[in-house]
Structure formats: structure tokens, C-alpha cells
Amino acid sequence: MTKAEAQDVLDFWFSDRDDAGEAVFRRAWFDKDDAFDATIRDRFGAT
């Protein structure tokens, strides 16, 4: 995995931040969602 690929994964998961720069809770982190899972596979499966 390249540094750019790693940054893309981190940005995907933690791009929503509060004023202090901390990651904001995202429901998608904890909910089962087949469509969201497919998006992750399609976007990052090769990574």
C-alpha cells in the first residue's frame, strides 16, 4: 500500500472532523449496510 492509498482510506473514514480536528462519530462505522460495504469493497478492495 502506498502512502497515498493509506491516506485515501483514512480520509474516507475520518474526513468528518469537528472544530478541534477530531473525527466526528459516523453512524456508518457501526451500522450494517450492504450498500456501504459494497462501496468500501469497490473503492478499496484492491488496496
Secondary structure, 3 states (H helix, E strand, C coil): CCHHHHHHHHHHHHCCECCCCCECCCHHHCCCCHHHHHHHHHHHCCC
